[in-house]
Amino acid sequence: MKRRTLFLTREQSMILRGIGVILVMVTHFVNWYADLLNCEPLRYALMRSGIYGVDLFFLASGYGLVKSASAKKIRGIFLWKRFKNTYLPYLVIVGCIELFSGGIRGAKDWYQFFTGYDYWFIRNILIFYLAFFLVFRSMKTPGSRMTALAACMIAYTAWLIAEGRADFWYVSNVAFWLGAVIAQYEKELLKCFNFLYPVWIAVLAAGVGWVVKSGMDGRLIPPSGWEKIRDGIAASAVWTLFAAQASCLLAGRPLRVLAFLGEISLEMYLLHLFLFYRVLNGFPELGILTVGALTVGLTVVLSWLIHWLFSLLFSAAEALGGGKRRR
């Protein structure tokens, strides 16, 4: 195997995001299909796949932020670029969805809309961006940065648990921190993980077996509160480490479609459920497989179109602003 110099190339990061959005869509669709087919084993087997998908998003995000920020002192433009690539598409897409669904009524609805209250990935990743920016602006050494970032993740996770949020709100938070740590100590970790590489893969693959089993067992015998928190966070950590270590296998032309989906994954995440129910309710005569295929097709096409339009908008704004500014 060719010796790695990076855990994640940009292409591999996009492939992980592409896999992630597929897993999220599977989770959101499986409830409806399980009910329709009266197939509880389907729900049992696939219901937690969305959490594994979000782990991949957070891994790639934490890793990418450190790689972007470590070379230079980050400035406000660094935070703005991350927010504009995530928050602005969210405002536009979800704003249109809300208008189509009857509009936003009252101060509470406006608050929930602007803070991503009903889109937990958006809420979490924006908070992670802000925490990352503040930590890397105020801390100078790798150890202090990773410690402070861990404290932020723990505090936010504890708050979500105290608020009684469902476990998918917080168990994936560890993946963002692990992605940041992997990027921060990449050279040292690669020396370790490149040694006996197949053994590391085998050990982590066995851990992934436990991850899947624990998630499935949790649907049969709901664990106690602490066990649910402990096992969920541990499962996300094991799966994240496996994905980071196995990422070097993700390359080549056959996987480019996944990289393409990764490029438009945010738009797909925001659109797919809305389109699913529009297709389902608008064309009740269609078979269940046709509904799913049509939804996926529409989601990909519209997501690509929106992503392309935003790219044009940002390019035009940058040109008007005098070209690229420093991070």
C-alpha positions in Angstrom: 0.0 0.0 0.0 1.3 3.5 -0.9 2.4 5.4 2.2 -0.1 8.1 3.2 0.9 11.7 3.9 -2.7 12.7 4.6 -5.7 11.0 6.3 -8.2 12.7 4.0 -7.6 14.2 0.6 -10.3 16.6 -0.7 -11.7 13.9 -2.9 -11.9 11.4 0.0 -13.6 14.0 2.2 -16.2 14.5 -0.5 -16.7 10.8 -0.9 -17.3 10.5 2.9 -19.8 13.3 2.7 -21.5 11.5 -0.2 -21.7 8.3 1.8 -23.0 10.3 4.7 -25.9 11.9 2.9 -27.0 8.6 1.5 -27.0 7.1 5.0 -29.1 10.1 6.3 -31.6 9.7 3.5 -31.9 6.0 4.2 -32.8 6.7 7.8 -35.4 9.3 6.9 -37.0 7.0 4.3 -36.9 3.8 6.1 -39.6 4.7 8.6 -42.1 5.2 5.9 -41.1 2.0 4.0 -41.1 -0.1 7.1 -44.6 1.0 8.0 -45.9 0.5 4.4 -44.4 -2.9 4.1 -45.1 -3.8 7.7 -41.4 -4.8 8.0 -40.0 -4.0 11.4 -36.7 -5.7 10.7 -36.1 -3.1 8.0 -36.5 -0.3 10.6 -34.5 -2.3 13.1 -31.5 -2.8 10.7 -31.3 0.7 9.2 -32.8 3.3 11.5 -29.5 4.4 13.0 -27.7 4.7 9.7 -28.3 8.5 9.6 -26.2 8.9 12.8 -23.3 7.1 11.1 -23.7 9.4 8.2 -23.5 12.5 10.3 -20.4 11.1 11.9 -18.8 11.2 8.5 -19.9 14.8 7.9 -18.5 15.9 11.3 -15.2 14.0 10.8 -14.6 15.7 7.4 -15.6 19.1 8.8 -13.4 19.0 11.9 -10.5 17.7 9.8 -10.9 20.3 7.1 -11.2 23.2 9.5 -7.9 22.4 11.1 -6.1 21.9 7.8 -7.4 25.2 6.6 -6.6 27.1 9.8 -3.3 25.7 11.0 -1.1 27.4 8.4 -2.3 30.9 9.2 -3.8 33.0 11.9 -7.5 32.9 11.2 -9.5 36.0 10.7 -13.2 36.9 10.5 -13.2 36.0 6.8 -12.5 32.4 7.8 -15.7 32.2 9.8 -17.7 34.1 7.2 -16.7 31.6 4.4 -17.9 28.7 6.5 -21.1 30.3 7.5 -21.9 31.5 3.9 -21.4 28.0 2.5 -23.7 26.4 5.1 -26.0 29.0 6.6 -27.0 31.0 3.5 -28.1 27.9 1.5 -30.0 26.8 4.6 -31.8 30.2 4.9 -32.7 30.2 1.2 -33.7 26.5 0.8 -35.6 26.1 4.1 -37.1 29.6 3.7 -38.6 28.5 0.4 -39.8 25.3 1.9 -41.5 27.2 4.8 -43.1 29.6 2.3 -44.4 26.7 0.3 -45.8 25.1 3.5 -47.7 28.2 4.6 -45.1 30.6 5.8 -43.5 31.4 9.2 -45.8 32.7 11.9 -44.9 34.3 15.1 -41.7 35.1 16.9 -41.1 31.6 18.0 -41.2 30.2 14.5 -38.8 32.9 13.3 -36.4 32.1 16.1 -36.5 28.4 15.3 -36.0 29.2 11.6 -33.0 31.5 12.1 -31.3 29.1 14.6 -31.9 25.9 12.7 -34.0 24.5 15.5 -35.6 21.8 13.3 -32.4 21.0 11.4 -30.1 19.6 14.0 -27.1 19.2 11.7 -27.3 22.8 10.7 -27.6 24.0 14.4 -24.7 21.8 15.5 -22.3 22.6 12.7 -22.8 26.3 13.0 -22.1 26.1 16.8 -19.0 24.0 16.0 -17.8 26.6 13.5 -18.2 29.4 16.1 -16.5 27.4 18.8 -13.6 26.4 16.5 -13.1 30.0 15.4 -13.0 31.3 19.0 -10.7 28.6 20.2 -8.2 29.0 17.3 -8.2 32.7 17.6 -7.5 32.7 21.4 -5.3 29.6 21.8 -1.9 29.3 20.3 -0.6 25.7 21.0 -2.1 22.5 19.5 -2.6 21.0 23.0 -4.5 24.0 24.3 -6.6 24.3 21.2 -7.7 20.6 21.3 -8.3 20.8 25.0 -10.4 23.9 24.7 -12.3 22.5 21.7 -13.0 19.3 23.7 -14.3 21.4 26.6 -16.7 23.2 24.2 -17.9 20.0 22.7 -18.5 18.5 26.2 -20.3 21.6 27.5 -22.6 21.7 24.4 -23.3 18.0 24.6 -24.1 18.2 28.3 -26.5 21.1 27.6 -28.2 19.1 24.9 -28.6 16.1 27.2 -29.9 18.3 30.0 -32.5 19.7 27.5 -33.7 16.2 26.9 -32.7 16.2 23.2 -32.8 12.9 21.4 -29.5 11.1 21.2 -28.9 11.9 17.6 -28.5 15.6 18.6 -25.3 14.9 20.6 -23.7 11.4 20.0 -22.0 12.5 16.8 -20.4 15.6 18.4 -17.4 13.5 19.3 -16.7 12.9 15.5 -16.1 16.6 14.9 -13.5 16.8 17.7 -11.8 13.6 16.6 -11.6 15.0 13.0 -9.9 18.1 14.4 -7.5 16.0 16.5 -6.6 13.7 13.6 -5.7 16.8 11.5 -3.8 18.5 14.3 -1.6 15.5 15.0 -1.7 14.0 11.6 2.0 13.4 11.1 2.4 11.6 14.5 -0.8 9.6 14.0 0.2 8.5 10.5 3.5 7.1 11.8 1.5 5.1 14.2 -1.4 4.0 12.0 0.8 3.3 9.0 2.5 0.7 11.1 0.7 -2.7 11.0 -2.0 -1.0 8.9 -4.1 -4.2 8.3 -4.1 -4.9 12.0 -5.5 -1.5 12.8 -8.2 -2.0 10.1 -9.1 -5.4 11.5 -9.4 -4.1 15.1 -11.5 -1.1 14.1 -13.7 -3.2 11.8 -14.4 -5.4 14.8 -15.3 -2.3 16.7 -17.7 -1.3 13.9 -19.4 -4.7 14.3 -20.1 -3.7 17.9 -21.3 -0.3 16.8 -23.9 -1.8 14.5 -24.9 -4.5 17.0 -25.3 -2.0 19.9 -27.4 0.3 17.7 -29.7 -2.5 16.7 -30.0 -3.9 20.2 -30.9 -0.5 21.5 -34.2 -0.7 19.5 -35.1 -4.0 21.2 -34.2 -3.2 24.8 -33.9 0.6 25.3 -30.9 1.2 27.5 -30.9 3.4 30.6 -30.1 7.1 30.1 -26.5 6.9 31.0 -25.9 3.7 29.0 -27.6 5.3 26.0 -25.3 8.3 26.2 -22.1 6.3 26.9 -22.7 3.6 24.2 -23.9 6.2 21.6 -20.8 8.4 22.0 -18.5 5.4 22.1 -20.1 4.0 18.9 -19.6 7.3 17.1 -16.0 7.4 18.2 -15.2 3.9 16.9 -17.0 4.4 13.6 -15.3 7.8 13.1 -11.8 6.3 13.7 -12.5 3.4 11.4 -13.7 5.9 8.6 -10.5 8.0 9.1 -8.2 4.9 8.9 -10.1 3.3 6.0 -10.4 6.5 4.0 -7.3 5.7 2.0 -9.3 3.0 0.2 -11.7 5.6 -1.1 -10.3 6.6 -4.5 -10.7 5.9 -8.1 -13.2 6.6 -10.9 -16.0 4.3 -9.6 -16.3 6.5 -6.5 -16.5 9.8 -8.2 -20.3 9.7 -8.2 -20.0 9.7 -4.4 -17.6 12.7 -4.5 -20.2 14.5 -6.7 -22.9 13.7 -4.1 -20.6 15.0 -1.4 -20.2 18.3 -3.2 -24.0 18.8 -3.1 -24.7 17.0 0.2 -25.8 20.0 2.1 -28.5 20.8 -0.5 -29.5 17.1 -0.6 -29.9 17.0 3.2 -32.1 20.1 3.2 -34.3 19.1 0.3 -34.8 15.3 0.3 -37.6 15.0 2.9 -39.6 17.9 1.5 -39.4 16.4 -2.0 -40.2 12.9 -0.8 -43.5 13.9 0.7 -44.4 16.2 -2.3 -43.9 13.2 -4.6 -45.6 10.8 -2.3 -48.7 13.0 -1.8 -48.7 14.4 -5.4 -48.5 11.1 -7.2 -50.2 8.5 -5.0 -50.7 6.2 -7.9 -46.9 5.6 -8.2 -45.4 2.5 -6.7 -43.2 2.7 -3.7 -40.0 2.0 -5.6 -40.9 4.7 -8.2 -41.6 7.2 -5.4 -38.2 6.6 -4.0 -36.4 6.7 -7.3 -38.1 9.9 -8.4 -37.4 11.6 -5.1 -33.7 10.7 -5.3 -33.5 11.9 -8.9 -35.3 15.2 -8.1 -33.1 15.7 -5.0 -29.9 15.3 -6.9 -30.9 17.5 -9.9 -32.3 20.3 -7.8 -29.4 20.1 -5.3 -26.9 20.4 -8.1 -28.8 23.3 -9.6 -29.0 25.2 -6.3 -25.3 24.5 -5.6 -24.3 25.8 -9.0 -26.4 28.9 -8.6 -24.8 29.6 -5.3 -21.4 29.1 -6.8 -22.1 31.6 -9.4 -23.4 34.1 -6.8 -20.4 33.7 -4.6 -18.0 34.0 -7.6 -19.7 37.2 -8.7 -19.7 38.7 -5.2 -16.0 37.8 -4.9 -15.2 39.4 -8.3 -17.1 42.6 -7.3 -15.2 42.6 -4.0 -11.8 42.7 -5.8 -10.9 39.1 -5.8 -9.9 36.6 -3.2 -9.2 38.0 0.2 -6.9 36.4 2.8 -8.4 34.0 5.3 
